[in-house]
Amino acid sequence: MGKCGKYFYICIRKPTELNVYNLNGEYDVRIDSKGRIRLPSILLSQLGGETVRLVVNRGFEKCLLLYPESVWIEKAKEVNQLNPYIKKNREFIRYFHRGATVLSLDAMARVLLPKLLCEHAGIDQDIVLLAYHEQIEIWAKEEYLGMVAREPKDYSSLAEEVFGHKDV
């Protein structure tokens, strides 16, 4: 809020496309013989419908990450600001972009996952889509179940460790 003479004004900013996404859900999906997955209709509606363009890439763990294209562009801008003359930065930039592929939905709301990326994540047939915030993780079902099995027994302690240092 700012002040101008006797009047007060409030600055209202239009949300960017990046702020539009609040994806959520866990979905069992099957990959077809051609390497395509059909996005569940509820997830598709969260993405904004059949016209959305997506970018898929390797995740930090043994999974793939699927982003709405506008989110990917913002993340890539951030990464591309790193100084490439520093070896660690250059390696990260390279790893971040390696495998990134723009995907378009076909008429049946399917996307074709690149073979190399599927091999990286061990994706064969049964997969789990884990949607949160502005991205979707794509896991081979067995890998996903293994990751879930490693969840901490005391979720409350993890929450305290992650959020306990914030001033409320």
Residue pairs with C-beta under 8 A, 6 or more apart in sequence:
1 8
1 9
1 10
1 11
2 8
2 9
2 11
3 9
17 68
17 70
17 71
18 70
18 71
18 74
18 134
20 48
21 46
21 47
21 68
21 71
21 133
21 134
22 46
22 133
22 134
23 43
23 46
23 47
23 131
23 132
23 133
23 134
23 135
23 136
24 46
24 131
24 132
25 40
25 42
25 43
25 46
25 129
25 130
25 131
26 128
26 129
26 130
26 131
27 40
27 43
27 128
27 129
27 131
28 126
28 127
28 128
28 141
29 37
29 38
29 39
29 40
29 126
29 127
29 128
29 129
30 37
30 125
30 126
30 127
31 37
31 113
31 118
31 123
31 124
31 125
31 126
31 127
32 110
34 112
35 112
35 113
35 114
35 115
35 118
36 106
36 110
36 111
36 112
36 113
37 110
37 111
37 113
37 127
37 129
37 138
38 108
38 109
38 110
39 47
39 105
39 109
39 110
39 111
39 129
40 129
41 109
43 129
43 131
43 136
44 50
44 52
44 105
44 109
46 131
47 54
47 68
48 68
50 105
50 109
51 105
52 68
52 69
52 105
53 68
53 69
53 102
53 103
53 104
54 66
54 67
54 68
54 69
54 102
54 103
54 104
54 105
54 111
55 66
55 67
55 68
55 69
55 72
55 100
55 101
55 102
55 103
56 64
56 65
56 66
56 67
56 99
56 100
56 101
56 103
56 111
56 113
56 114
56 117
56 138
57 64
57 65
57 67
57 72
57 96
57 97
57 98
57 99
57 100
57 101
57 117
58 64
58 65
58 95
58 98
58 99
58 117
58 120
58 121
59 65
59 121
59 137
59 138
61 147
62 120
62 121
62 122
62 139
62 140
62 143
63 121
63 137
63 138
63 139
63 140
63 143
63 144
64 113
64 117
64 118
64 120
64 121
64 123
64 137
64 138
65 135
65 136
65 137
65 138
66 103
66 111
66 129
66 135
66 136
66 137
66 138
67 75
67 134
67 135
67 136
68 134
69 102
71 134
71 135
72 100
76 96
76 97
76 100
79 92
79 93
79 96
79 97
80 93
82 89
82 92
82 93
83 89
84 90
84 93
99 114
99 116
99 117
99 120
101 114
101 117
103 111
103 112
103 113
104 111
105 111
113 123
113 138
117 123
118 124
121 138
121 139
121 140
121 143
122 140
122 142
122 143
123 138
123 139
123 140
124 140
126 140
126 141
126 142
127 138
127 139
127 140
127 141
127 144
128 138
128 139
128 141
128 144
129 136
129 137
129 138
129 139
130 136
130 137
130 139
130 144
131 137
139 147
152 158
